[in-house]
Structures are given as C-alpha cells and as structure tokens.
C-alpha cells in the first residue's frame, strides 16, 4: 500500500492549498510525514447525513496510507464501510506567542491536513497486519512478546484505511511579529515554549519479579520529548518493514 503518484510532493489543489499565510505551508511528503509521525492522536472529520462530526483517535502511517481503528459499534466507522471522504488532521503546540497587541498574539505550531476516502479494512490478513501495526508502529517489536489477538477481539475492532490523496503541512516558528509602531510599548512580549516530555515509567504491580524494562522501549527514556520519541518509533518501524 505504498504506491506514490509523486515521490516528493502531494498535488496542490483548491482543497489543500493554504488560504492565508502561504509562506507557512508546505506540500512535500517529508514535511507532512514529519508532523504525522511525531503524533499519537489525530482528529478525523467527516459528514453523515448532513451533520458534521470530528472524532479523535490513534492513527499510524505506512507510506501514503493512514490507518486508525475503533469499536465495531462506532457510528463513524459503520458509516465508512462504503468509503466516504474524510479530512484527517494532526497538530502540535510548540509555543505561546505573546505580542504587544492582541492582534499579533499567536502560537508556534506544526500541523498537517490530509484528505482522502476512508474504507474499512475487512480482508482478514490485512486486518491482522493492521492490528499488529497499531502496536509495533509506536513500540517497535512489541507484538513479538505479546499473545495474539483472539477472534472476539479482532471481531470487536474495526480498522480504517485511507490513502492520502492531497495533504499540506503548516508550521509557525520564531518570535513575536509586532508592528513597528508597537515596539517601544512598555509591555512584556515573547514566547513561552511548550513541550510534552516523558516521565519515569510506573511498573504494574502484577508484573512478575525479574521482568525488566524491555529493550524495545529503550528510546522511551524519562525526560525525552514525546514527539521526538514517536518520530524515532516510526523510523524504527519502517526499518523493520524494510527488513521483512
């Protein structure tokens, strides 16, 4: 499922073209992938019978394909069996930008918006691989030490797949952008950086004595930034796929 019409960039269309602040937008795959791969959660937007919905869920990527899953009882997933247009978004907050005027207050961020047609993954083999991938993408190699999903668990989970047809990334970095006339104002201005970092692991009290922190979690180290760890997991996952 790694077919790519263009090896470097997504097509720019009225659907994914940035409407304002064009200098912050990028349409190359590398920029879009970087935002997607550094995140665990996405939001999937769609319309059912004229009513818009937006659902947060876990996502993972293989080439130009995005996947997500949920309960088979989910209204969103049931509605997508025939395939419907969706917009999947991811955003990272990197800083709070405080300017000398309300108009120029902003945020430093990284975001991606992906468009495509979502379908149920109902082929048994593809679904089994996807249910393995949702673990190994974030914790490479972990399924090798886990029991397999039983038939009832597999039946109770629906997997959705979408090839990215169009996408764009948008990033804001740097400091305050004030009007020249406001620079001398006696008002504090600047950026408050925002990060999510890992804390020390908390072992389950029922883990048998002698079972140690596994090697496949070695990069999940206390104090590391979550987005950097997730991006590293994606690279390790892709490397493992290349070896198979």
N, C-alpha and C positions, 0 to 999 in steps of 0.2 A: 504493500500500500504506500510506497514511497515515490509514486510517479510525480514528476515535476515538469510542467509545461515550460518553465523558465528556471534555470538552475540558480539564478541570483535574486530576482525580484518578482513580486506579485504585480499583476496588472493594475494600473491606476485607472479607476472608473469613478463615475459620479457617486457610487455607493461608498467607496472607501477613501476618496480624496478629502484631505483636511480642508475644512471650510474657512478656518481662520488660523492665524499664527502658523503659516505654511512652513516656516523655517524649522519648526519643531518636529515636523512629520518626516517619516522615512517609510519606504515601501519595500526595502530589500529584506530577504528572508532572514539574514543574520540578525538584523535589528528586531524583527518581530519575534523570532525564536528566543532571543535573549530575554525578552520580557516574559514570554510564556514559560520558559524553562526555569525561571527563578521564582515561580509561584506554585503554590499548592492548590489554591482556590481560584475559581473563575465565577463569572455570572453569565448565564445563558438566557438570552431574551428571545421571545417568540410570541406569536399571536394565535389564540384559539377562539374561533367564532367571534372575531372582532375585539376580543378582550386581550390586552397586552399582559404578559407575565414576565418576570425576571427571577431566575432561580439560582442560588449559589450552590456550587457543587465542586468536588475534586475533579481535576482534569489531568490528562497526560498526553504527550505528543510522540508520534513516530513519523518522521519526515513531515509531509504536509498534512498528515491526518491528526485530528484531535479526537480524544475519546473522553467520555465521562459515564458515570453509572449511578444507579439508584434503585429503590424498591420497584418491583414489578407492578405494585399498586399505584405508582405515581401517575397522576393525571398527565403531567408533562410528557413522560416517556410513552405512555399509551398513545398519546396524540401523534407521536412522531413515527409510528410504525410504517406509515406510507411515505415518510420523508417530508419534512417541512423546512422552509427557510428559517435559519436562526442566525443570531449575532452573538458571538462569544467574546467576552471582554475580560481583561486582567489589568490590574493597576497596582502600583507600588507607591507608597508615600515616602519620600526621602527627606523632606524638609518643609518647615513652615516659614514662609517669606513675609516679613513684616516691613512695610514701607512707611513713607512719611505721609501718605494719603490712603484713604480707604480704597480708592480705585486701583492702586498698584499692589495691594496685598495679594499674595499668590501662594503657590506651593510648588516645591520641586517634586517631580513625579516621573515615573515611567509607565506607559500604558500601551496596550495592544488591543486592536479591534479586528476580529476575524469573522468573515461571512462565508456561509456555505449551506448545504442541505443535509440535515441530520437524518440518519437512518438507524433502525435497530440492527444490532449485530446479532443475528439469530443462527448463523452457522455454528454448530456445536464446537468445532475445532477452533474457529476464530474467537468464539466467545470464551473458551477455556484459556486461550492465549492472552486475551484481553484481561481476564480476571487475575492472571498471573502478573501481567504487566503493571496493573494498578498498584501492586506491592513493590515489584522489582524496580520500577521507574524511580521511586522515592528511596527505597532501601535495596540497592542492587545486590542480588544474590540471596535475598532473604527467603524466597519461596523454597529454596533448596533445603531449608531446615524446618519447614512447616508441613503439617499434614495437608493433603489435597482437599479442596472444597468438596463437600458431599453433594449428591444430586439435588437435595432440597435447597441447599444454599445457592447452588448455581441457578436453580429454577426461580428463586426469590430475588435474583439480581438481574436487572436489565442493563445492557451495555449499549451505548450510543456512539456512533462514529460519524465524523464529518470531515471530508477533505476541504482544506482551506482553499476557497476559490479566489477570494480577494482579502487583503489584510493591510493594515497600516499600524505603525508604531508612532507614538508621540512622546517626547521627552522634554522636560523643563529642568535645567540645571542652573547653577550660578547664584548670584546675589540679587540685591534689590534693583529694580528698574524704576527709579523715580524721575519725575520731571525736573529739569534743571532748576526751575524756579523754587522747588521744594527742598533742595539740597541743604540750605542753611537753616532749615527749621530745627528748633530745639526739641526734637522728637527722636527717641531711640528707634533705630532701624537695623535690620539684619536678618539672619537666617537661623532658625532653631533646627538642627539636624534631627531626623527621626530614623531609628533603626529598630529591627526586631532581632534579638540575639537569643541563642540557646542558653538554657540554664542547665545545671547539673542533672543527669538522669536520676530518676527515682524508681528504683527496682521494685517490682511487685513482690510483696512479702511471701508469696507462694512459690516463687522460683526456687527450685531445689538447690541445696547447698553445693557449691562447687561450680555452678553455671556462671560464667563470667560474661562481661560485656563483649558482644561478638565483633569480629573483625570487620564484617560488612557495615558496621556503624562507626568505624574508626574516624570518619570525617565529621561525624556529629559530635563535635567537641564543645564543651562548655565555653561560652564567650564568643563563638563564631556567629557571624551574621547568617540568618536563616536563608536569605535569598542566595547567598554565595554557596551554602551547603546544598540547596536544591539544584542549583545550576551544576554543581560538581556531580551530584547524583545522576543528572541527565546525561552528562558526559560519560560516566561510568556505565550507565545503562546502554547507551549507544555503542560503546566499545564492546560490551558483552554481546550485543546483537550482531556486530560485525564478525565476531569470532565463531558464531554458530552457522 
